[in-house]
Amino acid sequence: MPNSWSSQPVFIPGGDPEAMNEPTLLYPGQLGIRFAYIVPPRSAPSATTGAGTPKAYKLVSTDSTMSVAPYAGATAWFSDQTAHKVTTSPTTLGRGRVAGRFCNAVTPGNYTCVQVKGLASMKFIDAVTAAPTAAGLLVIPSATAGKADCLAAGSAATYPILGRSAGAYDAASATGMVDLDVPEVL
């Protein structure tokens, strides 16, 4: 019999992983699970917002001691990788310990889902190295809490890649669409 991988269904209060902000987990054994989902379900796909496109998430706890509270589009780093605990601080374990993207404003210390794959709007540093475009430029974690950076075409990434730019950059809000592809860590 060939090897295969599958997971049990994930319980998300309210049913939307992008809105999760819970003080406790009903099923603590699900902490750290990665799962695929389409938000919102049964909707037409949109390349400009990511709605209706397949995405993957990781169920995590947030660090209660972080100085910048999570917000939609913020970069998440691990503060304790074995405990599946994340933060907005790139200096806790280093910029290389990228965990994904926060989907909403989360109370520090609560449980949430961070997006690890699929289209998403990301928050970038104010002075990006290269403006994100639909050309698929590399998106990496920055040294600024909760923010990403984009590299110019042909540049080598010095940190793990969050994904590739997938749309125009909005300089006023410092956001851009990213095709996330965060490496899986156990």
C-alpha positions as CSV (number, residue, x, y, z in Angstrom):
1,M,0.0,0.0,0.0
2,P,1.5,3.4,-0.9
3,N,2.1,6.1,1.7
4,S,-0.4,8.9,1.7
5,W,-1.0,12.0,3.9
6,S,-4.4,13.2,5.0
7,S,-5.7,15.2,8.0
8,Q,-8.8,15.3,10.0
9,P,-11.3,18.1,9.5
10,V,-10.3,21.3,11.3
11,F,-12.8,23.0,13.7
12,I,-12.7,26.8,13.1
13,P,-15.1,28.8,15.3
14,G,-17.4,30.8,13.0
15,G,-16.1,28.7,10.0
16,D,-13.8,31.4,8.6
17,P,-10.1,30.9,9.2
18,E,-9.4,34.5,8.1
19,A,-11.6,35.9,10.9
20,M,-10.4,33.6,13.7
21,N,-9.4,35.3,17.0
22,E,-10.1,32.9,19.9
23,P,-8.8,32.9,23.5
24,T,-9.0,29.0,23.7
25,L,-9.2,26.1,21.3
26,L,-12.0,23.6,21.5
27,Y,-9.7,20.9,20.2
28,P,-6.1,21.7,21.3
29,G,-4.7,18.8,19.4
30,Q,-5.3,20.6,16.2
31,L,-2.8,23.3,17.0
32,G,-0.2,23.4,14.2
33,I,-2.3,21.7,11.6
34,R,-2.1,23.0,8.0
35,F,-5.2,22.8,5.9
36,A,-6.6,24.1,2.5
37,Y,-9.7,26.2,2.2
38,I,-11.4,28.6,-0.2
39,V,-12.5,31.9,1.4
40,P,-15.3,32.7,0.9
41,P,-16.5,29.3,-0.3
42,R,-18.5,28.9,-3.5
43,S,-17.5,32.4,-4.8
44,A,-16.0,33.4,-8.2
45,P,-12.2,33.6,-8.0
46,S,-10.6,37.1,-8.0
47,A,-7.0,37.8,-8.8
48,T,-7.2,41.3,-7.4
49,T,-8.4,40.3,-3.9
50,G,-7.7,36.6,-3.7
51,A,-11.3,35.9,-2.8
52,G,-12.6,32.6,-4.0
53,T,-9.1,31.2,-4.7
54,P,-7.6,28.1,-3.0
55,K,-5.5,29.0,0.1
56,A,-3.7,27.1,2.8
57,Y,-3.6,28.0,6.5
58,K,-1.8,27.0,9.7
59,L,-3.6,27.0,13.1
60,V,-1.3,28.8,15.5
61,S,-1.2,30.6,18.9
62,T,0.0,34.2,19.0
63,D,2.7,35.4,21.4
64,S,1.2,37.5,24.2
65,T,4.4,39.5,24.6
66,M,4.7,41.0,21.0
67,S,4.9,44.8,20.9
68,V,3.1,45.1,17.5
69,A,-0.4,43.5,17.5
70,P,-1.2,41.4,14.4
71,Y,-3.2,43.1,11.7
72,A,-4.5,42.0,8.2
73,G,-1.6,41.5,5.9
74,A,1.1,41.5,8.5
75,T,4.0,39.0,8.2
76,A,4.1,36.3,10.9
77,W,7.3,34.9,12.3
78,F,7.7,32.0,14.7
79,S,8.5,33.0,18.3
80,D,8.4,29.3,19.4
81,Q,8.3,27.0,16.4
82,T,7.8,23.7,18.3
83,A,4.8,25.2,20.1
84,H,3.3,26.8,16.9
85,K,3.5,30.2,18.5
86,V,3.9,33.2,16.2
87,T,4.7,36.9,16.5
88,T,5.0,40.1,14.4
89,S,8.6,40.5,15.5
90,P,11.3,39.4,13.1
91,T,13.9,39.4,15.8
92,T,12.5,36.9,18.3
93,L,14.0,33.8,16.4
94,G,15.3,35.8,13.4
95,R,14.0,36.8,10.0
96,G,14.5,33.3,8.6
97,R,11.7,31.9,10.8
98,V,8.8,33.1,8.7
99,A,5.5,31.5,9.5
100,G,3.0,33.1,7.1
101,R,0.6,36.1,6.9
102,F,-1.9,37.3,9.5
103,C,-5.4,37.5,8.0
104,N,-7.0,39.8,10.6
105,A,-6.4,41.8,13.7
106,V,-5.7,39.3,16.5
107,T,-5.5,39.8,20.2
108,P,-1.9,38.9,21.3
109,G,-2.1,35.6,23.2
110,N,-5.1,34.3,21.2
111,Y,-5.4,31.5,18.6
112,T,-5.7,32.3,14.9
113,C,-4.9,30.9,11.4
114,V,-2.0,32.3,9.4
115,Q,-2.2,32.0,5.6
116,V,0.7,30.0,4.2
117,K,-0.3,29.5,0.5
118,G,-2.4,31.3,-2.1
119,L,-3.2,34.9,-3.1
120,A,-3.2,37.5,-0.4
121,S,-2.7,41.2,0.3
122,M,0.5,41.8,2.2
123,K,1.7,44.8,4.0
124,F,5.1,46.0,2.8
125,I,7.8,48.3,4.3
126,D,7.3,52.0,3.3
127,A,10.4,52.1,1.1
128,V,10.3,48.7,-0.7
129,T,13.5,47.6,-2.5
130,A,11.4,47.0,-5.7
131,A,7.8,47.8,-6.2
132,P,5.7,44.6,-6.3
133,T,4.2,43.9,-9.8
134,A,2.4,41.0,-11.5
135,A,5.8,39.9,-12.8
136,G,6.4,37.5,-9.9
137,L,9.2,39.3,-8.0
138,L,10.5,37.6,-4.8
139,V,8.8,38.7,-1.6
140,I,10.8,38.2,1.6
141,P,10.4,39.1,5.3
142,S,11.8,42.5,6.2
143,A,13.5,43.7,9.4
144,T,10.4,45.7,10.3
145,A,7.8,44.2,12.6
146,G,4.9,42.7,10.6
147,K,6.1,43.9,7.1
148,A,7.5,42.3,4.0
149,D,9.9,43.5,1.3
150,C,10.1,42.9,-2.5
151,L,13.3,42.2,-4.4
152,A,14.2,43.5,-7.8
153,A,14.2,41.1,-10.7
154,G,17.3,38.9,-10.7
155,S,18.1,39.6,-7.0
156,A,19.1,36.7,-4.8
157,A,17.0,36.2,-1.7
158,T,19.0,36.2,1.6
159,Y,16.0,35.1,3.7
160,P,13.3,32.4,3.0
161,I,10.8,33.5,0.4
162,L,7.3,34.3,1.5
163,G,6.1,34.1,-2.1
164,R,6.0,36.0,-5.4
165,S,4.4,39.4,-6.2
166,A,1.1,38.9,-8.0
167,G,-0.2,42.4,-8.6
168,A,0.3,46.1,-8.6
169,Y,1.7,47.9,-5.5
170,D,-0.5,50.4,-3.7
171,A,2.1,52.9,-2.4
172,A,-0.5,54.8,-0.4
173,S,-1.3,51.8,1.8
174,A,2.0,50.0,1.2
175,T,0.2,46.8,0.2
176,G,0.3,44.5,-2.7
177,M,-1.0,41.1,-3.8
178,V,1.3,38.2,-3.2
179,D,1.1,34.5,-4.2
180,L,2.2,33.1,-0.9
181,D,4.3,29.9,-0.7
182,V,5.7,29.6,2.8
183,P,7.8,26.5,3.3
184,E,6.3,23.9,5.6
185,V,8.1,23.4,8.9
186,L,7.2,20.7,11.4
